[in-house]
Each structure stands twice: as structure tokens, then as C-alpha cells.
């Protein structure tokens, strides 16, 4: 890649492929393969750490759109960097592949291993002491955790598509267990050696007490996959699942495996995701952007994830490493650091900050008959009721009228909901929908909240983004109106005239996924007991969806949908279209 004023490292080298055995301080050895340029001169190194089959990272396949079969192929083109003067090392974390040790689910020992591996790589004769890290998803999650330790030889990470909060992003969305992706992902681990880590930490008696508590949860008991794991919680095949089920609240286990921004990570970081992975990586990209102390940039792409094997980011990552590992001028300092793709416009929006400074968060109120607009509730507005049962999961929807002017919605979204139920618990599943001028509907993004986890952390919450503590359950009082602030994961879309936005509220996610990315966000726990739920939207309890408007909507949406019509009055009911009486 080149311009009139700069160019990236050229493709000029033949390559060498070598196997590496990387020792770490507790005596085990990590298995890795390296592809490096055929030169006697030391070069910068790029490390990619993962838990999958290493041969899959070197498979020469024509890329296809994201599939779960290829989803773990995330190390990129392993010859691309080497032919441009970098050593690329692909390494299995402990307890996977041919690496020694026990898999600790991205625990502190794994992150220490990678920090030690970086030091080891920097000391090798083929390395010029400058090390970067690269890769998506699991590879990127590791990078965020490692970079937060600020290892001295790590000069840059290229880490889009990473969750950074294991509790909120990975296992418990809004406090609701996300078991579907867990079941789908575990078989992709290569030769995993698992152990009951939590049991070893707190003792068998205390661990089994937590397991018994999880067994008494009637919702968990309805899921065969989860019931089986709790039946043999110390068995290697079920140890990881059981310890997640035994810890339904946020605690030290999840904090140890989440990015600690208080350490002020200074390593230059390329962050990002795509709009299509709201149930996994998207919130981590924005969280790291907000809290990262060092140089950073953020790219949020179209809602299609990346083809597998990964190749889309090869030149962008090369620019990043050329700048930070080689000190080359490649134009990075001339670009705005925040770049997000706007769905509907098929174009990019750039800026210096996220959320964008021009954002006007605007409440859209819920009304009778499924209306959704900026008008506050009328005197006749009341509530909307639906039933939820194991056999039939009801729902309610609210839609705007047809948009009259192009309107850009881009940023964090909040649903402020007033509701009551006849049960002592409720699970909220919120979907933001889009309807085009032909009436075709599609899902944009989602939000979740377990009713008993509604307590907010006031210090961390913001008007546009509630932050729930998830540290203690607060029972839902049956028959009483309760307010819930529900985070809906961000989205960016330009609405064209005539299009509509919709809100669907349910107590389950039993919809059929429209594509493989939607499947990642499905598969949560549902209630095993029936209940009746009422959404209140009146003057006392004005439920509203707060949307981030970044362009357009200057005078608001039209309740009428922007369509002129003759009022249905006594005088005009029998009038002809011209206005003259017949």
C-alpha cells in the first residue's frame, strides 16, 4: 500500500517456517510456529496467541463470509507480515494444543505467560527487540489483557473484535446467562486440558455448595446442556461450564479475566469491532476506547464481521506496525482516530471522540397501539400487556412512523422501562428493529437485563449508558411498578425517508437467527414459569427509548408518518377527495 507521500513496508522477502518452544517461569513450555523473513538481520516480531488448532491458522483457503466452522481462523495471513519484514509467531496458550499446563480460561497465569513470551521473543537473535501483537476475537481478547500489564517490549497491539469484560460481554448479558454461544464455542478449543479452577481456589465444600444452589435454579434445570454439567461439576469436560453456572454474580473470577484499565495501559492500541457482534465484541471496543491511556484508534465496520480466514485488515495492520514498531511515516497522524461505518448510508463517519460530540440523545415515548415517537404520553395512554410462558413467549412492539427526512442514529441507546409482573423475576430481551420502505424488517441490535439485577452503579452509569452492578440480586416485587434502565448495544444507521425504527420487548430470545452473527447473540436462559407482564406508558410512567441522533431529525419524527390526510370529522366523513360535499 502506498500514496504520493508514504508507503508501507514492501513485499520483498522469501520466508522461513520454524517451530518454537517458548519456556515460561513455572516450568511449562508453550508451543508455537513462526513464519519469518529469510534474512540474517533482526526484525520486529508480531505475536498471535490463541487456544485453537494451530494448523487451522496456517490453512490456505479461499476466504468465505463468517461461519462458525471457520470462526476460529483469526491469525490472519501468516505469510503476509513475513514477506514484508516481520517475524510472525502463532502460539497456543497453556492447556491447549501442544502447549503444557492447564487451561485457565484466560486467567492471570495465561496472561503472565504471554508477557514472559514477549520478553523471550525480544531476546531472540532474529528479533530487533520490538514486539507487536495481532489477531481478532480470542487473539484480540488476549491482547487487551496483556497490554494492560504494559510489558516493556510490547510496542503496539492490533486488537479489533475483543470483549473486555468477561461477565458483561461474554457469559451474562444484563445478568442473563448466555449459554448458547458457550456450548457452540467450547468444542473449538484444541486439546483442552481443563480443571475445576474455582473448586481449587475456594475449596471443594464451598464450590459444591455453589453448584447445589445452581441446581436449584428451575430455569437452569430446563436446559439439558447445563443440567448435565452440574451433575458432574468436577469432571474435566464440565469444569469450566460448572464454575460459570456457580457464579451468577460479578465477582473476582470475572474481574481477573477482564481488562483492568486502572493500570493505565500505555501500549498503542488499534481497537474495533463491527455492528453485527453486539452480543460479544462490540461493547469491549467502546470500553477500551474510553479507558485506554495510550495512543489509540477505533474502527467499527459493517455488520458482517470478517471473512475467514482473516485478511481484510492486513494492510491497515501493516500501517499500524510500520508506524509503532519501525517508526515509519504512514499517515496515521493525519487521520481522525474514530471511524464508524454507517449502515444505510454505506459510508463512514469520522471524528475525534466517541460518542460523537454532536449526539443529541432524544427520548422516543411508548404509546398505545404500538406507537413510538417523541410526543410524551397522552392522557389516554395506559399500558400494554403480554404473556410469557415456557411454551409461548409473547412480545410487544412499538414503531415510529415513516421517517420524513434522512436521519442518522449513531451511538449508545437506552430503554427506560416502567413495568410490572405477577412474578418475582423478569428477564428483559430488547431488540431494535429496522423496517425499509418495502416493509422488510431486520434486527439491528439488542439489549438485556435480568429484573433482579436492575441496581445501577451510579458512579459508572451515564444518562446514555446505564452500568449495572450485578453484585447482589434485588427481587422483583410482584404486582408493583418497577423502573428498569436497559442498555441497548450501540448502532449506527442512516434512516431514509419512509423507513421506520421499531422496538420489540420480550422475555426470551426464541427468534430464529437471520444469520450466523445473530446466532451469537441468541441462546440465553429463559424463565421456566409463566408470568403476565405489563409495560406502562402513561403520564406517570413514561417508558421511553433514548436514541442517539447525530444528523437530521431537526424537528422530530411525525406522528402521522408525514402523510397528509383529511381529518375524520363529522363534516368530512362524507366529503369527496376534492373537499366538496356530495
N, C-alpha and C positions, 0 to 999 in steps of 0.2 A: 504494500500500500504506500502511495506517495502523493504529494501535492507539489505545487510550484515552490513551496518554501520548506517542506520537510518530507522525510521518508522513514519508514520503519526498517528494521534490520532485514537485509535481503536474503533470499533463499540461495545459499551458496555452498552448503556442506553436504557431504555424504554422512551417513550415520553409523554408529556402533550401538549394539544392543548388549547389555550386560545384566547379570543377576547380582543383587546386592543382599548382604545380610547385615542389618543395622542393629548393633547392640544397644541396650538401654540399661539403666542403673540397677534394676532389680534382677538382672541376670538373664532375662529372656532376649530373644533375637527376633527382630521384625523382618519379614520377607518383602523384598521389593525388586522391581525390574527398572532398569534405566535405559533410556534412549538418549545418546549424546552425540554432538558433532565429532566427526573424525578429525581431530586436531590435537596437537600436543599442548596447546595454550589453555590455561584455565579459563572457564566460562561461568557465567551466572547459572544458578540451578533453580528449577521450579519443582516443588514437591506437591504431589496429589495423594492424599490419604483417604482410604475407604475401607469398607467391610465386605466387599463383593468379590466375585471370581475375577482374579487379575487378568486371566486370558480374555475375558469379555471386554476389558478396557483396551485391548490391542487388536480386537477383531476388525477386519477390513470389510465393512458393509456399506452398501449404499444407504444413506440416511433415509429414514421414514419419519412421519409425524409421531409424536409421543405415543408410546404404547407401554403397558405395564410389563410386557415381556422384555422390552429393551430399556425400561425406565432407569435401570442402574448403570447404564453405559454413559458415564458422566465425566470421564477424564479428558475428553477432547481427542483430537488427532495427535497421537503420541509421537509422530514424526515431525509435526509442524514446527514446534519450537526448536527441536534439534537441528533441523536444516537451516535454521536462522540463528544458530549460535548459542543455544541454551541446552543444558542438561535437564531432561525431564524424568523425574523419579516418580513411579507409581507404587505406593506402599500400602500393604494391608495392616490395619490396626491390630492390636493384640487380641487374641482369641478368635481370629478369623483367618481364612485361607491357610497359608503355611506359616504364619506368624505364631510365636509362642504365647503362652499366657491364657487368661480367661477374659472373655468379652464382658466389659463392664458398662455397656450402654452409654458410651461417651462420658464416662466418669473421669474423676481427676487424674487417675493413673494413666489413662489413654492420652489425655492432653499433655501430661508431663512427658510421656513417651515421644510425642511429636516435637515438643520443644527440644528434647535431647537429640532427636533425629536431625533437626535443623542444625544444631551445633556440630554434630558428626559430619553432616554433608559439607558444611562450610570448611571443615578441616581437611577434606579430601584434595588430592593433588589436581583433580580435574575441575575443581570449583574455585572461583575467584573470591570466595567468602560471602558473596551476595546471594541470598536465597529469597525466592518468592513462593507463593502457594497459589494453586489454581484448581478449579473444578466446580461443578454445580451440585446442588442438593446436599447429599451426605458430605461430599467433598467440601462444600461451602460451609456447612454447619461446623465441621471440624476447624475450618479456617477462622471463623469468628471466635470460637472458643480459644484457639491457640493465640491468635493475635491479641486477645485481651490480656494475655500474660506478657506482652511486649518482649518476646525473645530477641536478644541483641542482633542476631544475624538475619532476622526476618525483615526484609526491606519493603515488601508490598504483598497484599493479597488481592486476588481477583475472585470474588465470592458471591456472585448473584445466586438467588434461589436458596436461601438458608432460613430455617426457623431459628430463633434465638432465645425463645422461652419454651422449655420443654413442656411445661404444664399447659400454658395457654395456647400454644401453636400446634402442639403435637398430640397430646393424649386427652386433654379435657377442654373442649371448646365451650367457653362460658360455664365451665364446671360440669359439662355433659360429656361422659366418656365417649371417645371416638375409637371404637373397636374395629370398624370395618377396614380401615387402612392398616391397622396393626396386623390383622390377620393376613392381609394381602402382601405386606412388606416383609414379614419375618422369613418366609421361605427364600427370599432373595439373598440372605446372608450366606457367605461362603464358609462352610465347615465351622459353624459357630460352636464355641465351647462356652456354654452358659453355666451360671452358678446362682444359687439363691443369695444374691448380694445383700439385700435388705435383711434377710434372716441372719447372715453372718455379722451384720453390723449391729443389730439390736437384740439378737438372741432368738433362739427358736421359739421359746414360750411366747414372747411378745409378738413375734411375727405370726404365729399360728392364731393368736387372738385376733389380729387384724384380718386374717383370712376368714375366720369364723364370722366376723362382722360382715365381710363382703358376701359371704354365702347367704346371710340372712336378708340381703337385698333382693326383693322379689323381681326387680327389673333385670338384674344380672342373671338370676336363675333362669330367666326365659331365653337366654342366649346360650346355645349348646357349646359353642367355642369357649365362652367364658366359664361356664359351669365345669367343663372338662378340666380347664387349667386350675381351678380352685380345688378340684378333687385330688390333685397331686401337685401341690404348690412347690414342693422341694425337688421335683423331677426336673432334670435339665431342660427338657422340651418345653416346660411350662413356667420355669422360674421367673423369667422376665415379665411374662403376662401377669402372673400372680402378684408380683410386687407392685405393678401398676394398679391393679384392682384393689390391693390392700391400702393404697394411699390416694383416696379420692379428693383430698385437700392439698393445696400447695404447701410444700414443706422443703426441708433441707435437701432431700433427694433430688428434687427438680431444680432447686437453686444451684446445686453443684454442677448440674448439667445444662445450665443456661448461662448466657453471656453476662459477666459481671462488669457492667460499664463503670462501676465506681473505681476500677483500676485504671481508668482513663487510657484506653487503647490508642496508641500513637501511630501504629503501623498504617501507612496509606492503604485505604480500602475502597475497592470497587464493589458497590452493593447493588442489589436489584432483585427483580422477580418479574412476573407477568400477571396481568389481571385475572388469569384463569386459575391461579392456585391460592384462592382466598382461604382455603381450609388447611394450608400448610405453610408456605413460604412467604406470602405477601406481607403479613404484619411484621415479620422479622426484618425485612428490608427497611421499612419505615422506622422501626425501633432503633436499628443500628444507625440509620442516617441521623436521627435525633440526638443520639447519645455518644456517637463516636467522637473522640477527642482529636484524632489526627486528620490529615488530608483525606477527602472522601468524594465520591460522586455516586449518583443514584440513577439507575435506568430501569423503568418499568415498561415492559414490552406488551405487544398484543396478547390477547387471552388464548394463546395456543402453546404455551410452554416452549420447548425447544425440540427440534428433530433429534432422533437418536440413531447412531452416535452423535455426540455434540460436535458442531462445527461453527455455528452462527457467530460465536464470539471470538473466533480465532484472531482476526486482525485487531479487534478492539482490545483484546488482552495483550497482544504483542505490543501495541502502543503503550499500554499501561506499564508493562515490564521494561520496555525500552527507556521509558521516562524515569522510572524509580530504581531500576537495577543497573542501568547503563548511563543514566544522566543525559540521554539524547533529547533534543527538542523535537517533539512530535505534535505540537499544537494543543496539548491538554490545557495549558494555562489560558488559552483564548476562548475556551468553551464554558458555557454555563454548566454547573455541576448537577442540576436536576433535570432529567429528561424523561417524560412520560408519554406513552402513546395514547392518543385519544380515539377510542372506539367510536365508530360512526362517522368520524371525520377522516379516518385513515391517515392521520398526520400526527406530528409530535409537538408537544408543548414543553417549553424550556423555562427555567428560572433559577434563582439563587437559593430558594428555600422551599421546604415542604412543611405544612401545607402552603400552597401558593398565597402570597400576601393579599392578592385581590379577592380571595374567597369570601363570599357572603353566605354564611350559614342561614338558611331560611326554613322556618317550620312549615310543613305541609300537614294540615289537620285531617284527621279521620272523621268522616261523616256517615250519616245514614245512607243506605243504598249503595255503599261501596265507593263513595266519592273521596278524592284525595286532592286537596288544594290549600292555598294559603289562607283562605277565609276561616276565621275562628268558628267554633261550633255555633249553630243556631239554637234557638230556644227549643225547637222540636227534635234536635239531635239527642239520641239516648245511648244505645249500646247495640252491639252485635254479638250474638251467641252461637257457639258451635259445640259439638260433642266430640270427645276424644275417647276412643276405646281401643283395645288390642286388635279388634277386627276391622274397625273403620276409624280412620284418623281424619276427622273433619278439618276444615280450614275456613278462613275468611280472606277476602281480597279487597283492596282499595286501589282505585286507579285515578290518575289525573285525566282531565280532558285532553283532547289533541293539542299538542304544543303549537302555538301560533308563530313564534319566532325561533330561530336557531338558538338553542340553549345548551351551554356546556356545564356539565356536572362533574366535578373532579375533586376528590378529597375524602376525608373520613366522614362517616354517616352515623347518625344516632337515631334510634327509635325510643321515644319517651312514651311508655305504655302504662295506662291505668287499666287494671283488670281484676276480676275476682273469679274464684273457682270453688267448687264444693269439696275439693280435696286439700290435703296438707302439703302438696307439692305440685309443681307445674314445670314442664320443660318447654322453653320457647325456641322455635325454629323460624327464623325470619328470612325471607327471600326478597331481594329487589329484582323486579322484572322489567322487561322492555317489550313493547308492542309496536311493530312498524305499521306503516300505512296500509299494508295488505292484511293486517290482523294477525301476523305471525308473532308468537310470543317466545321469549327466551329468558333464561336466567342470567343475571349479571353478577350478583354477589350475595353473600349470606351473612347472617348473624345468629348467635346462640346465647342462651342464658338459662341456667337452672334457677328456678324461682328462689330456692333456699340459699342461693349464692348471690343474692342481689345486693349485698352490702358493698358499698363503694370504699375504695381507698381515696379519701378526699384529697390527700396531698398529691397523689399521682393523677387523679382524674382531671379532665378538662371539659369545657362545655361541648366540644366537638368529639370527645373521645373518653367515655367512661372507663375507669380501671377498677375492676372488682378484686377484692382482697382474696377471696377463695380460701380463707383461713379458718372459718367456722360456719356451719350451717345455721341459718335462721329460718325456722319452719314458716311455711305459708299459712296464715290464718284462714281457715275455710269460711267462705261467705263474706269476707271483708275485702274492700277495695285496696289494692296494693299498687304502688308505683314501681315500675321497672325501667331502668336505663339500660338499653341493649346496644352494644357496639355492633354495627354492621360494617364489615370489612370494606375498605375504600374501593372506589371505582372511578374511572374516567371515561366519559362518553359525551359526544355531541348529539343532542336530540334534534332531529329535523322536523320542520312543520308537519303537523298531523300525527306525529308519534306520541306515545304515552309511556309514562312510568307507572309501575304497579308495585304494590306491597302485598305479599302473602304471609299470613301468620298461621302457624300450625303448632302441634305439639309432637311432631315426628318428622322424619325425613324419608318417607317411604316412596318418594318420587323415583321414577326410572331415570337414570342419568342420561343426559343428552350426548355426552362424550366422555372419554377417559378422565379428563380433568375434573368434571363434575363428580365422578365416582370417588375421587379422593376426598371430597367434602361430604360424602354421604357415609352411612353406616354408624350412626350414633345409637346410644341407648334410648329406648322408649319406655314409657310408663306401662306397667302390666295391669294397672287398674283403670277403670273407666272414670271419666270426670266430665263436668259441664263447665265450659269456660266462657265468660262474658268480657268482651272488650268494650270499655266505656269510652265514649267520645262525645261528651256534652260540655256545657259551660263550666261545670265544677271540675270535671275530669277530662281535660282537653288532650287526649292522646294525639301525638304528632310525630311525624318523620322529619328529621332535620337534614336537609340536603345541602351540599356544598356547591353553590352556584359560582362559577368562575367566569362566565361570559353569557350575555343575553339575559332573558327574563327580566328586562328592565322595569316593566310594570306588572309583572306577575302572570301566572297562567290564568286562563279564562275558565270560569265555572261552566260556561256554555260550550267550551271547546273551540271558541272563536267562530261559531256559526250563528249567523243572523237568522232569526225566526220570528214569526208573529206570535205575540203572547196569547195564551189560551184564555181569553176573557169572554164574558157573556156577549160582548159586542162583536167579537171577531171569530167566534167559533164557526159561524155560518158564512163568513166572508170568503170571497174568492181570492186567489193569489194577488190580484191587482189591487185589492183593498176596497173595491166597490161591492156593495151588498147585492146579492142576487134577488 
